[in-house]
């Protein structure tokens, strides 16, 4: 039985069993080509057929449809109307102008979120929120201890730099007074 050098045999590294090879299209390799090339060495660790399907699904660039362009143009136009309306109704109460502008901005955001890019933004934000929930946040005591340590180190560094500055100032003053 062969000796395992890595605790994770499916992960490659700079060991002799993973020699460096060139990608065929080395002039402008795309990220998908690089990933496919790297993962092709994994063999049975990943089902390459399903991976190629994933690559092909992510490789197709989503071209914004004409309807998405129209929706984004309408959203931009609504934003401009909101700003213009805020100044056009300058003699009205500030509260009404701000509420009207916020209402039109809300409609513009709603229109923008119905596009492909808007749905992508919503998906990204929900995935980000999920990842933030997975994080382990420090307790209040850990935060206070870390803050105190940073404060102490800043004060010590300031005192050290002040001492070095005084020493260098004294040295320069001594050198200049000897020559004069």
N, C-alpha and C positions, 0 to 999 in steps of 0.2 A: 504494500500500500504506500502511495506517495505521501510525502510529508506536506502538511498544509502550512504555508508561511503566514497566511492572513487569517484572522478570526472570522472574516467574512469572505469565503472563497469566491463569491459572485462579484466582489468588488475588485476591479483591476488596480494595478499600481505600477510602480517601476520595478517589477520583478521580472526575471527572464522569461516567464511564461506569457508575458504581455509585450511582445516586441513592437516597436514603433513601425507603423506602416503609413504609406501615403494614401490620401484620398484621390480617386481617379481625376476628378475635376478640381484641381488644386488652384485654378486661377481665381474663382469666386465660389467657394463652397458655401452653401447655405446651412443654416443651423440644423435643418432636417437631415441633410446629407451627413453632417458631422455626427449627429446623434445616431443615425442608422449605422454608420461605420463603427462607432464605438460600441454600440450595443450588439453588433453582429458577432463580436467576439465572446459575448456572454453565453452563446449556445443555448442550452436547455434552461437557463435561468429565466428567460423571458420567451414567451411565445411570440416569435417574430411576425407571424402572420397577423395576429391581432394588433401588434405594434405598428405594422405597416398601415393598417386600417386607421389607427389613431393618427399616424403621421399624415395620411392623405386627408383626413378630416380637418386637421389643423392647418395643413398646407394650403387649402383652398382659401384664397383671400375673399373675404366677404365684400363684394362690390356693393356700395350703397345704391339702393334703387332710386329711381327718379322720385318716387313718392317720399322716401326719406329725405332727399334733398329739398323737396317742396316743404315738408314739415319743419325742417331746420330753418329754412328761409322764413317761414311764417313765425316761428319762435323768435328769430332775430328781429323781425319786423315788429312783433308785439313788444319786445324789450325797448326798441326805439320809440314806439308809440307811448309806452309807459313813461319814459324819460321826458319826451316832448310834452305829454299831457301834464306831468308834474309842473313844468315851467309855464305851460299855457294857462293853467288855472292858478296862477300865482296869487290872485286876489282872494281865493277861497282859503278856508281854514287849513292849516298845516296838517292837522290830523286827517282830514278828508283826503288831502292830496297824497299823503303817505299810504293810507289804507287803499286808495284807488290804485296807486302804483304797485303796492304789494299784491293786490288781487290780479292785476294784469301780468305781473311777473310770475305768479303762481300758475296762471293759465299757460304762459310761455314755457315754463318748466314742464308742465304736464304734457304739452304738445311735443317737446323735445324728448321726453322719456318714452314716447311711443315709437321712436325710431329704433333701428338696430343698435346704434351706438348708445342710445339711452338705456335700452334693456341691458346692454353689456355693462354700463356703469352701475345699474342697480344690482346686477349679479356680482360685480366686483365688490361693491360696498357690503352686500350681505355675506360674501365669503370672507371679507376682511373682519367683519364683526364676529363671525364664527371663530376666526383665528385668534382674535383678541380675547374671546371668552376662554380659549384653551390655555392662555398664558397664566403662569403662576406669578402673581404680584407679590411684592415684598410686604411684610407686615409693617405696622406703624413703628414698632420698636426697631426693626431692621432699617427702615428709612431714616429714622432719627439718628441711629448710630452711624450710618453711612454719611449723612449730612454733617454730623459732628466731626467725623474723621476728615472730611474734605475741608471743613472750616479750619480745623487745627493745622492741617498740612499747608493751607494757603497762608495762614499767619506765620508759620515757621519759615516758609519759603520767602515771605516778605521780609522777615527779620534777617534771614541769611543774605538776601540781595541788598538790603540796606547796609549790612556790615561790609559786604564786598564793595559797594559803592563808596562807603566812607574810607575803606582801606585804599582803593584805587585813587580817590581824591587826595588823600594824604600823600600817596606816592607821587602823584603828578605835581602836587604843590611842593613837595620836597625836592624833586628833580628841577623844577623851574626856579626855586629859590637858590639852589646851589650855583646855577649858572649866572645869576644876576647879581 
